[in-house]
């Protein structure tokens, strides 16, 4: 699960959180497009059908969570516990972000290397279990991919720039989603070294990823507003756009 998540936090008036994200995964790993979950009917988001967790989801009350992995090929990428369960447990729960992440911190070695974003409508926090520090996110445009928050990888810097520009232009949700298709790759000298080797680093260096057996599976745009949530998801099969979900959810603060 190598993803990229850019978010504007308290940047746009009356929209405290705007998220633009790509999920990259093996094509063969089964997943369900964004919908209300059958076993958690107040949760909306895509779902991993292998572990039954999520990568990005929201509750009707505005609770939001997302995860990405941390890319270091010298580490075992799979942990004892599912990272997708973190998304489910936070969004379905009632804990404050700090308390929730402190509990995750206590079990950090049981998870694969990861980034976690959690927001309860009041406090927005980030945790990376490699650097093992909790961060309270300040207003602004931020991005996390497969290092840690705001690591200056070229694809992160480019996506932040594109999102900032589109928000300045008061872009539509569909226009924001087009950012997810950006396949510009940087020069080799700007690539990170995560132990993947040059060819793989190149393939993973663009916002939209397409390679044999692996690539971007969906683009998500989430807008959390004062009284509603807009959730847009475009899915892809082998790099080709397929299903599109566009849902408006009434915000239920006491849900």
N, C-alpha and C positions, 0 to 999 in steps of 0.2 A: 504494500500500500504506500506508494510514493506519490504524494499529493502536493498541491500548492494552494494556500488559502490567503487571500488578501482581504482585509476588512477595514472599513472606515468607521471608526468609533467616535460618536458625538461630533461628526464633521458636518453632516447635512441636517439642517433644521427639521425638527419633527420626525427624524429617522435616526434614532440613536445608534443603530447598528445596520450596516450594509456589508454583505459578504459576497465575494466572487471567488469561486473555488473550482479546481479540477481534481478529480479522483483518478489516479493512475493505478492499474491493477492488471494481473494476468487475465487474458480474455476468457480463459476457461473457468475462472472462479465464479461461481453462480452468485447473482445479486438480483434484488428486486428494485425496480424504479421507485421513486419517491411516492409515498402514500401514507395514510394513517395505518399504524401497526395494529394487527389483529389482537395481539395480546396486551398492547399498551395503546388503547384507542385515542389517547390525547397526544401521542407522539407522532410527528410527521417527519419523514425523511426516507432516504434510500436505506436498504438493508442488505447486509451480507448474509447470504443463505448458507454459508459454510459454518460460521460460528454464531449466527443469529444476533450479531451486534450491529453497530452502525458506524459510519465514518463522519457524518454530519447530520444533526437532527435538531428539531425545535419542539417545544411543548406549547400547547395553546396558551399557557400563562407567560410565554416569552422566554422560558429557560432554553438555553442554547448550549450545545457542546459539539466539538469536533476533535479529531485526532489525525496526526500524520506520523509516519515512522521517521526515525533518525537514520540516515544512510551512512553506514560505516561497515564495509565489507570484511573488516577484521573481527566483527562481532557476530554472534548468533542472532539472526533477525527475529527468531520466534521465541517468545517467552512462555512460561507456564500458564499465564492467564491471558485472556483475550483483551486486546486494546479496545476492540469495538464494544465490549461490555461497559467500558468507562462512559462512553457516550450515552448508552441506554440508561445506566444507573444514575448519572447526573440529571439528565433531562426528566426522568420519571420521578426523581426524588425531591427533597425539600431542603437539603443541607446548603449552608452558605458555601460559596466557592472556596474560600480558604480552608474551611474545615474538611470539605470533600477532598481537596488536593493534598492536604496534610495526611489524610488516610491513605491516599494513593502513594504518597511519598514513603510511608512506612513499609509499603510492599513493592517499592520500585524495582527491586531485583527480580521480581516474579513476572515482569512484563518485558517484552522486547523494547528496544530503544525507541523513544517516542516523544512527541509533543502533544500536549493536551490544552485545549481552550475551553473555558467554561464561563458562562454569563447567566446571571439570575435576574436581570432587569435592573440591578443596582450596581453590582461589582463585576468586572471583567478581569479574568486572571489567566495566566499561562504557566505551564509547568513542563519542563523537560527533564526526564529522569536520568540523563547523562550528566548534565551540569548540576542537577539536583537543587534548583533554586526556584522558589515561587515568585512570580512577577505580577504585580497589579498593573494592568494595561492603562496607559494614559490616553486621553483623546488624541486622535490622529489617524493616519493611514499606516497600517502595519502589514507585514507579510510573514508567513512561516511556510517552509517547505520541508526539506529533509535534513536540515541542520538544526538551528534553533531560531528563536524569534528575531526577525530583521537581520539575519546573517546576509551580508552583501553579495550573495551569488548573483550573477547577471540576470537570471530569469526572475528572481525576486525583485530586483531593482527595476526591471522592465515592467513587470506586472503592476507594481506600485505606481509607476509613472503613468501607465495606461489607465488604471482605475482613477487616479487623481484627475487626469485630463478629461475622462468621460464624465466624472461627477461635476467638474467645472462647467461642462457643456450641458448639464442637466440631462444626461443620457437616459434613454428608456432602459427598462430591465433587459429587453432583448439585445440592445446595443451593448450593455455591460457583458452579457453572455458571449458576445462575439470575441471578447478578449481571450476567452478560453481556447479559441482556435488559433491563436498566435503561435506560429512555428519557427520564428526567428531563432537561430542558434548563434551564440557568441564565438569569437575566435578562440582557438585552442588555448592560447596563453591565459585566457580569463576563466577557464574551466576549473571547478573545484577538484580536489583530489580526495576522493572518498574510498579509494581502493578498488574502484570498479574497472579500471583500465580506460584508456583513451577512447576507444570506440563506444563503449557504453556511456561514459561521461558525456560524449557528444550527443548520443541519442536522448539522454535524459535532460539535456541542457535547455530545452525550449519549454514554453508554457504548455503547449499541446505536444503530447508524446505519441509517436506511432512507430512501433518496431515489431519484429516477428514475435507473435504470441503475447505481446504486452503493449499497453498504451493507455491513453486517456479514455476512461469509460464513461465519464459524465462531466458536465459543467453545471454548477449550481450558482444561482443568484438568490440571495435572501435579503429581504428588506424588512426590518423590524420597525414598525411605526407606532404611533401613540395608541391606536385602537385596532390595528390589524397587522397581520404578517403576510407578506407576499413571498411565495416560494416557487422559483422557476428552476426546472431541471431539464437539460437536454442530454440524452444518452447517446452513446456511439457504439457501433459494432465494427471492429477492425478499422476504426478511424472514420466511419461513415455515420452521419447523424440518423438516428432512428426515432425512438419515442421521445415526445416532449410532454412534460407535466407542468402546468401552471395553476397554482392553487392560491386562493385567498382565504386566510384563516382569521376568524374574529379573535382578537386578543381578549383572553379571560384572565384578568389579573389575579383573581382568587381561585383559579382552577387548580 
